[in-house]
Amino acid sequence: MTGYAAASNDSERGVLFLELRSVNSRYLDLTFRIPDELRATEPQLRELLGARIARGKLECRVNLLPAPGAQAGETLCVERIELLARWQDEVLRLLPGAGRLAVADVLRWPGVVGEERAIEGLSAQCLDLAGRALEELITSRAREGAKMAEMILDRIARMRALIAGVVPELPGLVSEYRDRLAARLREVLAAQDEERIRQEVGLFAARIDVAEEISRLGAHLQEVERVIGRGGVAGKRLDFLMQELNREANTLGSKSVSREITSVAVELKLLVEQMREQVQNIE
């Protein structure tokens, strides 16, 4: 399902901006575009989004826009410098000829100027923004899902009307076809065995009886209405039901004995295809 949501937060380091973009897909596909300093947050973001989204191609973008004059770190990490000094003494004891660290080397050492602490704060902000944007995205997708549900229920009602219109005509259509078939058999066979002709026509008429297909169509339509009325995650189940509806409509068309039934079967397949296109986008 499609959707868009965004959230941002201002801090001393700048503006942290997070976007969620969702497009249609039959399966869940998560992609991330995250600055290197926040790359470690990706597993947590993946877990957060995967727990709430079950279907769709979802892209998460995170941008950090530095504030004017902002610096990577404002304080020295004394504990890290003391640890570095002890390491240096131990290395010089083992390798007396090794050179000592310059001030610039110390300042460039990871974590010395407080970068790790700053990044930890940004990671927490990033997860908070993701939670806020996720709620907005889910609300947006729910609105789209409600519109899709209305469309599907409209197609279901039209399919019911088509079936209800053809069901009373089926006995007469089958009987008329049986009579036409018997007449052709008499002409072709020129036989006097009326009982054999009636048996053959009866067997063929049984093979073209569509009452079972009509019954299964009704059951599948009822199940679609039940799944939509229940709400929640329904995309994969609806996708399966669309396959079943299409199969019954195909069988109805293949067993057709009249133009009326063929026309109904074609219209049913068209309505099923319209629903199927939308169902593949429903979570």
C-alpha positions as CSV (number, residue, x, y, z in Angstrom):
1,M,0.0,0.0,0.0
2,T,1.2,3.5,-0.7
3,G,1.8,6.1,2.0
4,Y,4.1,8.8,3.2
5,A,5.1,10.1,6.6
6,A,7.8,12.3,8.0
7,A,9.1,13.5,11.4
8,S,11.9,15.9,12.4
9,N,13.6,17.0,15.6
10,D,15.8,20.1,16.3
11,S,18.9,19.7,18.4
12,E,22.2,21.5,19.1
13,R,23.8,19.3,16.4
14,G,21.2,20.2,13.8
15,V,17.9,19.0,12.4
16,L,17.3,15.2,12.3
17,F,14.8,14.4,9.6
18,L,13.2,10.9,9.0
19,E,11.0,10.0,6.1
20,L,8.9,6.8,5.4
21,R,7.8,6.1,1.9
22,S,5.6,3.1,1.1
23,V,4.6,1.8,-2.3
24,N,2.7,-1.3,-3.4
25,S,4.4,-4.7,-3.2
26,R,3.1,-8.3,-2.5
27,Y,5.8,-8.8,0.1
28,L,7.6,-6.8,2.7
29,D,10.7,-5.1,1.4
30,L,12.6,-2.7,3.7
31,T,15.3,-0.4,2.4
32,F,17.3,2.2,4.4
33,R,19.2,5.4,3.5
34,I,21.0,6.4,6.7
35,P,24.1,8.6,7.4
36,D,27.1,6.6,8.3
37,E,27.1,7.9,11.9
38,L,23.7,6.4,12.4
39,R,24.2,3.2,10.5
40,A,24.3,1.2,13.7
41,T,20.6,2.2,14.3
42,E,19.4,0.3,11.2
43,P,18.8,-3.1,13.0
44,Q,16.6,-1.4,15.5
45,L,14.7,0.5,12.8
46,R,14.2,-2.7,10.9
47,E,12.8,-4.4,13.9
48,L,10.5,-1.5,14.7
49,L,9.1,-1.2,11.2
50,G,8.9,-5.0,10.6
51,A,6.8,-5.4,13.7
52,R,4.1,-3.1,12.4
53,I,4.2,-3.4,8.6
54,A,3.6,-6.8,6.9
55,R,3.4,-5.9,3.2
56,G,4.8,-3.2,0.8
57,K,8.1,-1.8,-0.3
58,L,9.0,0.6,2.5
59,E,11.9,3.0,2.3
60,C,13.3,4.8,5.4
61,R,15.4,7.9,4.8
62,V,17.3,9.6,7.6
63,N,19.0,13.0,7.1
64,L,21.0,15.1,9.6
65,L,21.3,18.7,8.6
66,P,24.0,20.3,10.8
67,A,23.2,23.5,12.6
68,P,25.3,26.5,11.5
69,G,28.6,26.5,13.6
70,A,27.8,23.1,15.1
71,Q,30.8,20.9,15.9
72,A,31.2,17.2,16.1
73,G,32.0,17.3,19.8
74,E,32.3,20.0,22.4
75,T,34.0,18.1,25.3
76,L,36.9,15.7,25.7
77,C,36.3,12.2,27.1
78,V,38.8,12.1,29.9
79,E,38.3,8.4,30.5
80,R,39.1,7.6,26.9
81,I,42.3,9.7,27.0
82,E,43.4,8.1,30.2
83,L,42.8,4.6,28.7
84,L,44.8,5.7,25.6
85,A,47.7,6.9,27.8
86,R,47.9,3.6,29.6
87,W,47.8,1.7,26.3
88,Q,50.6,4.0,25.0
89,D,52.8,3.3,28.1
90,E,52.3,-0.5,27.7
91,V,53.2,-0.3,23.9
92,L,56.3,1.8,24.7
93,R,57.4,-0.7,27.4
94,L,57.2,-3.5,24.8
95,L,58.5,-1.4,21.9
96,P,60.8,1.3,23.3
97,G,61.6,2.6,19.8
98,A,58.0,3.3,19.0
99,G,57.0,7.0,18.6
100,R,54.6,8.7,21.0
101,L,51.1,9.9,20.0
102,A,50.8,13.5,19.0
103,V,47.9,15.7,20.3
104,A,46.3,15.6,16.9
105,D,46.4,11.7,17.0
106,V,44.7,11.7,20.4
107,L,42.0,14.1,19.2
108,R,41.3,12.0,16.2
109,W,40.9,8.8,18.2
110,P,37.3,7.6,18.2
111,G,35.3,8.7,21.1
112,V,37.9,11.2,22.5
113,V,35.8,14.3,21.6
114,G,32.5,12.9,22.7
115,E,31.3,11.6,19.3
116,E,30.0,8.3,20.7
117,R,27.9,10.1,23.3
118,A,26.5,12.5,20.7
119,I,25.7,9.6,18.4
120,E,23.9,7.7,21.1
121,G,21.7,10.7,21.6
122,L,21.0,10.9,17.9
123,S,20.2,7.2,17.7
124,A,17.6,7.6,20.5
125,Q,16.1,10.6,18.6
126,C,16.1,8.6,15.4
127,L,14.1,5.8,16.9
128,D,11.7,8.2,18.4
129,L,11.1,9.9,15.1
130,A,10.6,6.5,13.4
131,G,7.9,5.6,15.9
132,R,6.1,8.9,15.3
133,A,6.4,8.6,11.5
134,L,5.3,5.0,11.6
135,E,2.1,5.9,13.4
136,E,1.3,8.5,10.8
137,L,2.1,6.1,8.0
138,I,-0.2,3.4,9.4
139,T,-3.0,5.9,9.7
140,S,-2.5,7.0,6.1
141,R,-2.5,3.3,4.9
142,A,-5.6,2.6,6.9
143,R,-7.4,5.4,5.1
144,E,-6.3,4.0,1.8
145,G,-7.4,0.5,2.9
146,A,-10.8,1.7,3.8
147,K,-11.2,3.1,0.3
148,M,-10.1,-0.2,-1.2
149,A,-12.5,-2.1,1.0
150,E,-15.4,0.0,-0.3
151,M,-14.3,-0.7,-3.9
152,I,-14.1,-4.5,-3.2
153,L,-17.4,-4.6,-1.5
154,D,-19.0,-2.8,-4.4
155,R,-17.6,-5.4,-6.9
156,I,-18.8,-8.1,-4.6
157,A,-22.3,-6.7,-4.7
158,R,-22.2,-6.5,-8.5
159,M,-21.1,-10.1,-8.7
160,R,-23.9,-11.2,-6.4
161,A,-26.3,-9.3,-8.6
162,L,-25.0,-11.1,-11.7
163,I,-25.2,-14.5,-10.1
164,A,-28.7,-13.8,-8.7
165,G,-29.8,-12.8,-12.2
166,V,-28.6,-15.9,-13.9
167,V,-29.5,-18.6,-11.3
168,P,-33.3,-18.6,-12.1
169,E,-32.6,-19.0,-15.8
170,L,-30.2,-21.9,-15.4
171,P,-32.8,-24.8,-15.4
172,G,-34.5,-23.4,-18.5
173,L,-31.2,-22.9,-20.3
174,V,-29.9,-26.4,-19.5
175,S,-33.3,-27.9,-20.5
176,E,-33.3,-25.9,-23.8
177,Y,-29.7,-27.0,-24.5
178,R,-30.6,-30.6,-23.7
179,D,-33.5,-30.5,-26.2
180,R,-31.3,-29.0,-28.9
181,L,-28.6,-31.6,-28.3
182,A,-31.1,-34.5,-28.4
183,A,-32.5,-33.2,-31.7
184,R,-29.1,-33.0,-33.2
185,L,-28.2,-36.5,-32.0
186,R,-31.4,-37.9,-33.6
187,E,-30.5,-36.3,-36.9
188,V,-27.0,-37.5,-36.8
189,L,-27.6,-41.0,-35.5
190,A,-30.9,-41.6,-37.1
191,A,-31.4,-44.2,-34.4
192,Q,-34.6,-45.5,-32.8
193,D,-33.0,-46.1,-29.4
194,E,-34.6,-43.2,-27.5
195,E,-33.5,-44.5,-24.1
196,R,-29.8,-44.5,-25.1
197,I,-30.2,-40.9,-26.4
198,R,-31.8,-39.8,-23.2
199,Q,-29.0,-41.4,-21.2
200,E,-26.2,-39.7,-23.2
201,V,-28.0,-36.4,-23.1
202,G,-28.5,-36.8,-19.3
203,L,-24.8,-37.5,-18.7
204,F,-23.7,-34.5,-20.8
205,A,-26.2,-32.3,-19.1
206,A,-24.8,-33.3,-15.7
207,R,-21.3,-32.4,-16.9
208,I,-22.5,-28.9,-17.9
209,D,-24.5,-28.3,-14.7
210,V,-23.0,-25.1,-13.0
211,A,-24.9,-25.3,-9.8
212,E,-21.8,-26.3,-7.9
213,E,-19.8,-23.4,-9.3
214,I,-22.5,-21.0,-8.4
215,S,-22.6,-22.3,-4.9
216,R,-18.8,-22.0,-4.4
217,L,-18.9,-18.5,-5.9
218,G,-21.4,-17.5,-3.3
219,A,-19.3,-19.1,-0.5
220,H,-16.2,-17.3,-1.6
221,L,-18.0,-13.9,-1.9
222,Q,-19.3,-14.4,1.6
223,E,-15.7,-15.2,2.9
224,V,-14.4,-12.0,1.2
225,E,-17.0,-9.9,3.0
226,R,-16.2,-11.6,6.3
227,V,-12.4,-11.0,5.9
228,I,-13.0,-7.3,5.1
229,G,-15.4,-6.9,7.9
230,R,-13.0,-8.4,10.4
231,G,-10.2,-5.9,9.5
232,G,-6.6,-6.3,10.3
233,V,-4.0,-8.0,8.1
234,A,-6.0,-9.5,5.2
235,G,-4.0,-9.0,2.0
236,K,-2.7,-12.6,1.5
237,R,-6.0,-14.2,2.4
238,L,-7.9,-11.9,0.0
239,D,-5.3,-12.7,-2.7
240,F,-6.0,-16.4,-2.2
241,L,-9.8,-15.8,-2.4
242,M,-9.4,-13.8,-5.6
243,Q,-7.7,-16.9,-7.1
244,E,-10.5,-19.1,-6.1
245,L,-13.1,-16.7,-7.5
246,N,-11.3,-16.5,-10.8
247,R,-11.1,-20.3,-10.9
248,E,-14.9,-20.7,-10.4
249,A,-15.6,-17.9,-13.0
250,N,-13.4,-19.7,-15.5
251,T,-15.1,-23.0,-14.9
252,L,-18.5,-21.3,-15.2
253,G,-17.4,-20.0,-18.6
254,S,-16.0,-23.3,-19.8
255,K,-19.3,-25.1,-18.9
256,S,-21.5,-22.4,-20.5
257,V,-24.4,-23.6,-22.6
258,S,-25.8,-20.2,-23.6
259,R,-24.7,-16.7,-24.5
260,E,-26.3,-15.4,-21.2
261,I,-24.0,-17.6,-19.0
262,T,-20.9,-16.8,-21.1
263,S,-21.7,-13.1,-20.7
264,V,-22.1,-13.4,-16.9
265,A,-18.8,-15.4,-16.7
266,V,-16.9,-12.8,-18.6
267,E,-18.3,-10.0,-16.4
268,L,-17.5,-11.9,-13.3
269,K,-13.9,-12.4,-14.4
270,L,-13.6,-8.7,-15.2
271,L,-14.8,-7.8,-11.7
272,V,-12.5,-10.3,-10.0
273,E,-9.5,-8.9,-12.0
274,Q,-10.4,-5.4,-10.8
275,M,-10.4,-6.6,-7.2
276,R,-7.3,-8.7,-7.7
277,E,-5.2,-5.6,-8.8
278,Q,-6.1,-3.8,-5.6
279,V,-5.9,-6.8,-3.2
280,Q,-2.2,-7.3,-4.1
281,N,-1.6,-3.9,-2.5
282,I,-3.5,-4.5,0.7
283,E,-1.6,-5.5,3.8
